[in-house]
Structures are given as C-alpha cells and as structure tokens.
Amino acid sequence: MAGGWPRGPTKCGTRTMLVKWFKEKAPRYRVIPWFSLGTDLLIEGRGLLVGVEIALVPGVEDVEALAEVKKLIEKEWEEKPAALIMYVSSSIVPPDVAELASSKGIRIVKSPEELEQLLDEISNQFSP
C-alpha cells in the first residue's frame, strides 16, 4: 500500500458504520460487534438473532466460514440464528460466490437499508 492508509471501505469501518446506522435509523435492532471467524456482527431484535459477515468482495472461503459459524452462535448465545447474512460493502459479488451462498441459505445485502429491509422481512416471517 503506497502512500499511507488504505482508502475506501474497510471491514472495521463498515462494522462501525453499521453499528451507528442501526442505532440512529433502526433502533429496534441491536448490532453487536462479534469478533469470531465467520461473522463480524450479531444483530438481535424483533425476536430474532442474525449473524452477519462483512466482506469487501466476498470469496468462497467467506461463505464457507459464515456457514460454519451457525453452530458456534447457537452454542454461545443458546439460540439458533434465524439467518446468516453476507454484507458486501463493495457491491461486487462474483457469480460463483452468490450461487454458493444461495445454496447454503446465506442472504447477501449491499447496503444498510437493504439489511434493515431483510431483517424486517425475516422478523415478519417469525411473527404471528
């Protein structure tokens, strides 16, 4: 990296942005930084718990790691996550990665608004 600090989105910066965004715009959800292989955030609220992995450009290994973390979340939180979500900060998702994510039940979002909408959708499925 020439010239100093990296430019553009970083995983840490995206994590911080999502925590602040949800606190200000969608406080019904609590965003918890969770530093575990396979997931960067846990989101809870409206009766659900969701694991979120942040990636600039996701790879197959990101999808595999996120799929594996489901059991760890269940063990640590004593609750099965309602969904696993890949947050892509660059909006670039290779087709093979999208296909693998879909086959494993992992949803992909590209903005805080899209993430909020998906959480509402999932929550509505669980509410009577």
N, C-alpha and C positions, 0 to 999 in steps of 0.2 A: 504494500500500500504506500504509494508515493504521496508525499505532501501532508502527512498527518493523519487525522482521524477519518474513519470511513464516512462517506456521505450516503444519504438515503436511509431507508428503514433498516433497523436492526431488530433482532429478537427482543432484546431488553427494552428498547424504545417502544416497540409495538406493545409489549406487555404493559408497560407503564401507561401508554395511551389508552389501552382498553380498560384498565382499572379506573382511570379518571373519567373516561367517556361514560361508562356504565354508572358510575357514582353520580354524575351530573344529569345524564339523559334517561337512564333506565334504572333508577334506584331499587326497583323491585327485584333486581338480580344483584347478588353479591359476587364479585370477582375476586378470587383468591389466588395470588401467585403461588404456584406449587412447583418446586424445583425437583422434578423427577424425570428420569429418562422416559420419553414418550409423551409427556404432557407438560405444558407450561402454566396452564391455568385450570382451576376448577371454578365452575360457575354454579351457584345454587340460588334457588328462589322459585316461587310459584310451584313448590312441590317437586322440584327436580334437581338432580345433580348431573353435571355435564363436564367431561374432560375436553380440554382444548389444547391442541398443539399449534404453535406458531411457526411458520416457515416462510422464508422469502420466496424461494422456488422449491416446492416440495419434491422429494425423491421417493423412490420405492421404500428406502430404509425408514423414512419418516412415517409412512403409512404403517409399515410393519411394527415399528416401535409403539405407535399410538394404539394399534390393535392389541398389542400385548399388555398394555398398562391397565386394561379394564379390571383384571383380577387384583392388581395392586390397589387401585382406587377402592374396590369393594372391601378389601382387607383393612385398609387404613381408615376408611370412613364408615365402615359397616353398612354400606348402602351401594347397591349396584347402580352405576351411572346410566342415566336414561339415554344418553347418546355420547358419541365421540365425534369431535369436530376438528377439522383442519382449517386454521385461519391462515390464508395466503396473503401476505402483505404486498406482494408484487403484482398480484392478479394473474400470474403466469402459472398454469398448471399443465404439465406435459400430459398428453392423452393416456399414456400407459399408467401414469400415477392416478389420474381420475378414474380409470377403469378399475384398478386395484382397490382404490378407496371405496368405490361403489360396491364392489363385490364383498367387502368386509363391513359394509354398513356404516362407513365413515362419511359424513357430510362435509362438503367443502364450502367455505364462505370467503368473501374477499373484502368485506367492509364491516364496521361496527353495526351499521344499520341492518345489514343482511344477517349478521349474527343475532341481533336482537329479534328480528323477524322469525328466524328459525327457532330460537328459544321459545317465543310465544306460541309458535305452531306446535312444537313438541309438548309444551305445557298444556295446551288445549286438548291434545290427544289423551292426556292423563287425567284431565278434569272431567267430572260428570256433567 
